[in-house]
Amino acid sequence: MLRNKRWLMITSLLLVAMLVVTACGTPAPPPPPEETPEEAATAAPAPTTAPEPTEEAAEPKIVRIATAQACPAMSVEVSGGMGPCDIQIAQIYEGLTWHHHDGRVLPALGTEWEMLDDTTWQFKLREGVKFHNGEDFTADDLKYSFGISMDEERAWPIRGNIVLIDEVEVVDDYTVNFHTSAPWPDLPWFVSDVYALPKDHTEEVGLEALITNPVGTGPFEFVAFVADDYLELVANEDWWGGRVALDGVMWKVIPEPATRVASLQAGEVDIAVQVPLDLIPVVEDEPGIHMDYAAEELTLQFFLSCRPEGGSVLADNATLRKALDYAIDKDALWQGLMGGRGALSGQQLSPTVFGYNPNIEQTPYDPDEAKRLLAEAGYPDGLTLSMVCPVGKYFVDRDVCIAAKDMFADVGVEIDLTVGEMAIFVEYLVDPVSDVDLLYVGWYSYGNPAQAMQWFSQTQAWSRWGNDEYDEEFLIAKTSMDDDAREQAYWRMAEILKEETPSVFLLQQPAPYGISDRTEGFVPHPAQQIILTETDIVE
């Protein structure tokens, strides 16, 4: 049962109105500058210039994207790692910073930043920025937006990402100070998660009105949205970064992988997400289209319900959780379902990320050990557990869950499997005490260890497990100014996860995109964001 009433309200509003509306607003991250990370901290992206009109009007440059899952609502509340929602909403709103696909934190609505002392960060804001309704963007808008995101009564998922912020102080129209409860060296990375809302407009119409009429500051403006069907955007002529080359974007929801690929082959779409393994050779052999892949930083896992108030038998029974880990043949999933693409993964962080513990080995497949541990845990005759799996959110997600169901059955664990669309999946994801024992989910590092490791901290609203030592180490990892101390804390956190098994770590996912040759400048992102500010359509 969905416990988040605000989410229920959003979904109900969307279903009743079908959200066929006309409005303004969508900022995607700015185009990456050529400067080094140090230079980029103050540099604005080079503007692009719209082509000069010709005597004969050219066809609009519309990039057409086939996505596997729909976002239930255009609401900032459902952003922050929820697949298609975050991807699409990131086209609508901007934060102070954004994350380049190479891991750099670059300026967006903030132009430069510095630590004034151990618990104070100062940001200079970009001047001359307008929301899509014509309002000027100032520090008051930013303070207002953070106030909403930090509101304990709202309990938005994004709040856990910025829990160390105590106060946002307006210094002047284009300067803000963030006062934190402890030193926080990663603050510039995390403030990207809070999108700027127009204060005056939102107070006048209400936050819920932005669901059907989103108003942001970015390179694309909102045109129309129909649930489970499409999202249409148009280029913002007055974007602060300079008008992008594209005239617009059309997101089309096509759940079936084969249909997405067929649409790419037919020239009906330009980018198809999550190309299935068996169709990758088809795309590679087809003239006019090609494959590309994002870096492997998304760790797929079975997120286990370990909070006692949730009522799962997995709570307070680490031995039972370890049995589940031994029951899964990770190599078979990797080789058989992913064709050896991606990588095996025995911990939350990927090897390229600071804090990765090289001493942690993946739990081997050992059905006999799984059965022994089941008996030790009090279930010699096995048991039945529930599992929720999304469709089209991750590479071959449904196939992985079905294969895992069979592996669990081999050791005496029957799985009551629910394969759900995005709205169903999110319902369980945002409710840490929901009546589900296992949730198939992917958490990404995105170049920052705190982003991935926070999902097991009790400060994170979605956490299904609690461990005081883990939280103590996490606080050190987040707040220490000593890199050696931070690394040791992350190493210990990985050890605790191995000992307690609140998740069964499986694989690092490849993110395969089928792309038309007429689409230039699109680079797949490790966090599976779709950034279009450098994309162009060339016939």
Secondary structure, 3 states (H helix, E strand, C coil): CCCCHHHHHHHHHHHHHCCCCCCCCECCCCCCCCCCHHHHCCCCCCCCCCCCCCCCCCCCCEEEEEECCCCCCCCHHHCCCCCHHHHHHCCCCCCCEEECCCCCEEECCEEEEEEEECCEEEEEECCCCECCCCCECCHHHHHHHHHHHHCCCCCCHHHHHHCCEEEEEEEECCEEEEEECCCCCCHHHHHHHCCCCCHHHHHHHCCCHHHHCCCCCCCEEEEEEECCCEEEEEECCCCCCCCCCCCEEEEEECCCHHHHHHHHHCCCCCEEECCCHHHHHHHHHCCCEEEEEECCCEEEEEEECCCHHHCCCCCCCHHHHHHHHHHCCHHHHHHHHHCCCCEECCCCCCCCCCCCCCCCCCCCCCHHHHHHHHHHCCCCCCEEEEEEEECCCCCCHHHHHHHHHHHHHHCCEEEEEEEECHHHHHHHHCCCCCCCCEEEEEEECCCCHHHHHHHHCCCCCCCCCCCHHHHHHHHHHHHCCCHHHHHHHHHHHHHHHHHHCCEEEEEECCEEEEEECCEECCCCCCCCCCCCCCCEECC
